Amino acid sequence: MPAITVLKLDAQGRETWRYHGELVQSLADRVVLQARFDREDRIFHGMPLCRGDRFLETYFTDRWYNIYEIHARDDDSLRGWYCNIGKPALLDGDCLSYVDLALDLLVFPDGRQFVLDEDEFLELDLSTSDRQQALAALEELKRDFDLEKHNPRFE
């Protein structure tokens, strides 16, 4: 699979994280990558995250979020989903970038949902339009995970 460099940018467009993934699928409105968690083992809001966990990452070019489906390194069982609220992703050759707007949604396989980093989101200097787009994206994700029995729709 072709390698893709992922660039996470803050609201001012500055790079905050860079890593590599493997291209799984590229369509007109989305790119799907596979990557491995590359940080030390930790518990994140009750969800174990371990070095080597498999992330199936879907970046949309027309939606204000991306979705990471997280699988355990040892048995590939589903740990849950981590969703970043941000501006639509841009794919330029072998580089994918997105602007992260701090707001996140963590979803467990049993359907529990947690909105994260609302305080950081409120502190961002965003236009009214960008703030409304981000909040609408969060509501869309929450609804999709609930209506689709905890499995977001990608159609």
C-alpha positions as CSV (number, residue, x, y, z in Angstrom):
1,M,0.0,0.0,0.0
2,P,1.3,3.5,-0.8
3,A,2.6,5.5,2.1
4,I,0.8,8.8,3.0
5,T,2.2,11.5,5.3
6,V,-0.5,12.9,7.6
7,L,-0.2,16.5,8.9
8,K,-2.3,17.6,11.7
9,L,-2.6,21.4,11.7
10,D,-3.9,23.7,14.5
11,A,-6.6,26.4,13.8
12,Q,-3.8,28.8,12.7
13,G,-2.5,26.3,10.2
14,R,0.6,25.3,12.1
15,E,1.8,21.7,12.1
16,T,1.2,20.0,15.5
17,W,1.8,16.3,14.5
18,R,3.1,14.3,11.6
19,Y,3.0,10.6,11.0
20,H,2.7,8.0,8.3
21,G,-0.1,5.8,7.2
22,E,-0.8,3.4,4.4
23,L,-3.4,4.3,1.8
24,V,-6.3,1.8,1.8
25,Q,-8.8,3.7,-0.4
26,S,-9.0,7.0,-2.2
27,L,-12.4,8.3,-3.5
28,A,-13.5,11.7,-4.6
29,D,-14.9,12.6,-1.2
30,R,-12.6,10.6,1.2
31,V,-9.3,9.0,1.8
32,V,-9.0,5.9,4.1
33,L,-5.6,5.2,5.7
34,Q,-4.3,2.5,8.0
35,A,-1.9,3.6,10.7
36,R,-0.4,2.3,14.0
37,F,-0.6,4.1,17.3
38,D,3.0,5.2,18.0
39,R,2.9,6.5,21.5
40,E,3.2,4.9,24.9
41,D,0.4,2.8,26.3
42,R,-2.3,4.8,28.1
43,I,-5.9,4.8,29.2
44,F,-7.7,7.6,27.3
45,H,-11.1,8.4,29.0
46,G,-11.5,4.8,29.8
47,M,-10.3,3.4,26.5
48,P,-7.0,1.6,26.3
49,L,-4.6,2.9,23.6
50,C,-1.5,0.8,23.1
51,R,1.5,1.2,20.9
52,G,0.8,-0.8,17.8
53,D,-3.0,-0.5,17.9
54,R,-4.4,-0.3,14.4
55,F,-6.2,2.8,13.3
56,L,-8.4,2.8,10.2
57,E,-8.7,6.5,9.5
58,T,-11.3,8.1,7.2
59,Y,-10.6,11.6,6.1
60,F,-13.4,13.5,4.3
61,T,-12.7,16.2,1.7
62,D,-16.3,17.5,2.0
63,R,-17.1,17.1,5.7
64,W,-15.9,18.9,8.8
65,Y,-14.6,15.8,10.6
66,N,-12.5,12.6,10.3
67,I,-13.1,9.3,12.0
68,Y,-10.5,6.9,13.4
69,E,-11.7,3.3,14.0
70,I,-9.4,1.9,16.7
71,H,-8.5,-1.9,16.9
72,A,-6.5,-3.6,19.6
73,R,-2.9,-4.6,18.6
74,D,-3.2,-8.1,20.1
75,D,-6.5,-9.4,18.7
76,D,-7.7,-6.6,16.4
77,S,-10.9,-6.3,18.5
78,L,-12.7,-3.0,18.1
79,R,-11.9,-0.5,20.9
80,G,-14.1,2.3,19.5
81,W,-14.0,5.4,17.4
82,Y,-12.2,8.7,17.9
83,C,-13.6,11.6,15.8
84,N,-11.8,14.9,15.2
85,I,-13.9,17.9,14.3
86,G,-11.9,19.9,11.8
87,K,-11.9,21.5,8.4
88,P,-12.2,19.1,5.4
89,A,-9.0,17.2,4.6
90,L,-6.7,18.1,1.7
91,L,-4.8,15.4,-0.2
92,D,-1.8,16.7,-2.2
93,G,0.2,13.8,-3.7
94,D,1.3,11.6,-0.8
95,C,0.5,14.2,1.8
96,L,-2.8,14.5,3.6
97,S,-3.5,17.5,5.9
98,Y,-6.3,18.7,8.0
99,V,-7.0,21.6,10.4
100,D,-8.0,20.3,13.8
101,L,-10.6,22.4,15.7
102,A,-9.9,20.8,19.1
103,L,-13.5,19.4,19.5
104,D,-13.6,15.6,19.5
105,L,-16.1,12.8,19.9
106,L,-15.1,9.5,21.5
107,V,-17.4,6.6,21.0
108,F,-17.3,3.1,22.6
109,P,-18.6,-0.1,21.0
110,D,-21.4,-0.1,23.5
111,G,-22.6,3.2,22.3
112,R,-21.3,5.5,25.0
113,Q,-20.3,8.9,23.6
114,F,-18.1,11.6,25.1
115,V,-17.5,15.0,23.7
116,L,-14.0,16.1,24.5
117,D,-12.1,19.4,24.6
118,E,-15.1,21.8,24.4
119,D,-13.2,24.3,26.5
120,E,-10.3,24.4,24.0
121,F,-12.8,24.7,21.1
122,L,-14.5,27.7,22.8
123,E,-11.1,29.5,23.1
124,L,-10.3,29.2,19.4
125,D,-10.4,32.4,17.3
126,L,-12.8,31.1,14.6
127,S,-15.2,32.9,12.3
128,T,-18.9,32.5,13.1
129,S,-19.3,30.3,10.0
130,D,-16.4,28.0,10.9
131,R,-17.7,27.6,14.5
132,Q,-21.2,26.8,13.2
133,Q,-19.8,24.2,10.7
134,A,-17.8,22.6,13.5
135,L,-20.8,22.3,15.9
136,A,-23.0,21.0,13.1
137,A,-20.4,18.4,12.3
138,L,-20.3,17.3,15.9
139,E,-24.1,16.9,16.0
140,E,-24.0,14.9,12.7
141,L,-21.5,12.5,14.1
142,K,-23.4,12.1,17.4
143,R,-26.6,11.4,15.4
144,D,-25.0,9.0,13.0
145,F,-23.3,6.9,15.6
146,D,-26.6,6.6,17.5
147,L,-28.8,6.0,14.5
148,E,-26.5,3.5,12.9
149,K,-26.1,1.3,16.1
150,H,-22.7,2.8,16.9
151,N,-21.3,2.5,13.4
152,P,-21.1,5.8,11.5
153,R,-22.4,6.0,8.0
154,F,-19.8,6.7,5.4
155,E,-22.2,7.1,2.4
